[in-house]
């Protein structure tokens, strides 16, 4: 699975590396990191909310996600 992520992640890193000014490079790298983090959080939230709509309990969702607690599954549903 991670092999499929290598190319897009490398593309983002390559785009960031095009900035030669150290301050700009730093700001752009932080922006890229922040945007990816926000997008991944939204994907996880949508996933968990969809599972909840299907009638799964927080505990079941947590187990499906690889053993996170029911509390954590509920937090993910709130985008935390």
C-alpha positions as CSV (number, residue, x, y, z in Angstrom):
1,X,0.0,0.0,0.0
2,X,2.7,2.5,0.9
3,X,4.3,2.1,-2.6
4,X,1.2,3.8,-4.0
5,X,1.9,6.8,-1.8
6,X,5.6,7.1,-2.7
7,X,5.1,9.0,-5.9
8,X,2.6,11.6,-4.8
9,X,4.5,12.3,-1.6
10,X,7.7,12.7,-3.5
11,X,5.9,15.1,-5.9
12,X,4.9,17.3,-3.0
13,X,8.4,17.2,-1.5
14,X,9.9,18.0,-5.0
15,X,7.5,21.0,-5.3
16,X,8.5,22.3,-1.9
17,X,12.2,21.9,-2.7
18,X,11.9,24.3,-5.7
19,X,11.9,27.2,-3.3
20,X,15.5,28.5,-2.8
21,X,14.9,31.2,-0.3
22,X,15.3,29.6,3.2
23,X,12.5,31.5,4.8
24,X,10.1,30.8,1.9
25,X,11.2,27.1,1.8
26,X,10.4,26.8,5.5
27,X,7.0,28.5,5.2
28,X,6.0,26.4,2.2
29,X,7.1,23.2,3.9
30,X,5.0,24.1,6.9
31,X,2.0,24.9,4.7
32,X,2.3,21.6,2.8
33,X,2.5,19.7,6.1
34,X,-0.5,21.5,7.5
35,X,-2.6,21.0,4.4
36,X,-1.8,17.3,4.2
37,X,-2.5,16.9,7.9
38,X,-5.9,18.6,7.5
39,X,-6.8,16.5,4.5
40,X,-5.9,13.3,6.2
41,X,-7.9,14.3,9.3
42,X,-10.9,15.0,7.1
43,X,-10.6,11.6,5.4
44,X,-10.5,9.8,8.7
45,X,-13.4,11.8,10.0
46,X,-15.5,11.0,6.9
47,X,-14.6,7.3,7.2
48,X,-15.6,7.1,10.9
49,X,-18.8,9.0,10.4
50,X,-19.8,6.7,7.5
51,X,-19.1,3.7,9.6
52,X,-21.2,5.2,12.4
53,X,-24.1,5.9,10.0
54,X,-23.9,2.2,9.1
55,X,-24.7,1.4,12.7
56,X,-21.3,0.4,14.0
57,X,-20.6,1.1,17.6
58,X,-17.6,3.3,18.6
59,X,-15.9,0.1,19.9
60,X,-16.4,-1.7,16.7
61,X,-15.1,1.2,14.7
62,X,-12.1,1.4,16.9
63,X,-11.4,-2.3,16.4
64,X,-11.8,-1.9,12.6
65,X,-9.3,1.0,12.6
66,X,-6.7,-1.2,14.1
67,X,-7.4,-1.2,17.8
68,X,-8.0,2.4,18.7
69,X,-10.2,3.0,21.7
70,X,-13.9,3.7,21.4
71,X,-13.2,7.2,22.8
72,X,-10.6,7.8,20.1
73,X,-13.0,6.6,17.4
74,X,-15.5,9.1,18.6
75,X,-12.9,11.9,18.8
76,X,-12.0,11.2,15.1
77,X,-15.6,11.6,14.2
78,X,-15.4,15.1,15.6
79,X,-12.2,15.9,13.7
80,X,-10.0,15.9,16.8
